[in-house]
Amino acid sequence: MNSFTSYLYAKPSLLEGISRLIDLGNTLQVYNTSPSDNQADALALYSDWLTVGNDLRNAMSQYENEYSQIEDDLMKQAHEALKIAYL
């Protein structure tokens, strides 16, 4: 999970994790809270759109890198074909 998707979940320490193993009454289960349900929903929606934006940026960057490599290869092939045609 990244910081955008995990803000409502508690991040326990190693000691807290070990103590949860022997917590039979589930009394140590704690989540981060918001003052209201509406604010929690708004924060979750905002976080979701930030994640979508980051995913789109990463996908466009990856596509641009792959496309530019293909374009460079095609240009080299075209230049070589033109050199051969004019010899």
C-alpha positions in Angstrom: 0.0 0.0 0.0 1.2 3.5 -0.7 0.6 6.6 1.4 -2.5 7.5 -0.6 -4.3 4.2 0.0 -3.3 3.4 3.6 -4.0 6.6 5.6 -7.1 5.1 7.3 -5.2 2.0 8.5 -3.0 1.9 11.5 0.6 1.0 11.0 1.6 -1.0 14.1 5.1 -1.4 15.4 6.7 -4.8 15.8 5.8 -4.9 19.5 2.2 -4.0 18.7 2.1 -6.8 16.0 3.4 -9.3 18.5 0.9 -8.2 21.1 -2.0 -8.6 18.6 -1.1 -12.3 18.4 -2.2 -12.8 22.0 -5.1 -10.3 21.9 -8.0 -12.7 22.1 -10.6 -10.0 22.6 -9.5 -8.0 19.5 -9.1 -5.0 21.8 -6.0 -3.7 20.1 -7.6 -3.3 16.7 -7.3 0.5 16.1 -7.9 2.4 12.9 -7.1 6.0 12.1 -10.3 8.1 12.3 -11.8 11.2 10.8 -14.0 13.7 12.6 -17.0 12.8 10.4 -18.1 10.2 7.9 -18.3 12.9 5.2 -14.8 14.0 5.8 -13.5 10.4 5.7 -15.4 9.9 2.4 -13.9 13.1 1.0 -10.4 12.1 2.0 -10.8 8.7 0.6 -12.2 10.1 -2.7 -9.3 12.6 -2.9 -6.8 9.9 -2.2 -8.3 7.7 -4.9 -8.0 10.4 -7.5 -4.5 11.2 -6.5 -3.7 7.5 -7.0 -5.4 7.5 -10.4 -3.5 10.6 -11.4 -0.2 9.0 -10.4 -1.0 5.8 -12.3 -1.9 7.8 -15.4 1.3 9.8 -15.2 3.4 6.7 -14.8 1.6 5.0 -17.7 2.0 8.0 -20.0 5.7 8.3 -19.1 6.3 4.6 -19.8 4.4 4.9 -23.1 6.4 7.9 -24.1 9.7 6.2 -23.3 8.7 3.1 -25.3 7.3 5.1 -28.2 10.4 7.3 -28.5 12.6 4.2 -28.6 10.4 2.7 -31.4 10.4 6.1 -33.2 14.2 6.3 -33.0 14.6 2.8 -34.3 12.3 3.5 -37.2 14.2 6.7 -38.1 17.5 4.9 -38.1 16.0 2.2 -40.4 14.6 4.9 -42.7 18.0 6.7 -42.9 19.7 3.5 -43.7 17.2 2.6 -46.4 17.6 6.1 -47.9 21.4 5.7 -47.9 21.1 2.3 -49.7 18.6 3.7 -52.2 20.9 6.6 -53.2 24.1 4.5 -53.6 
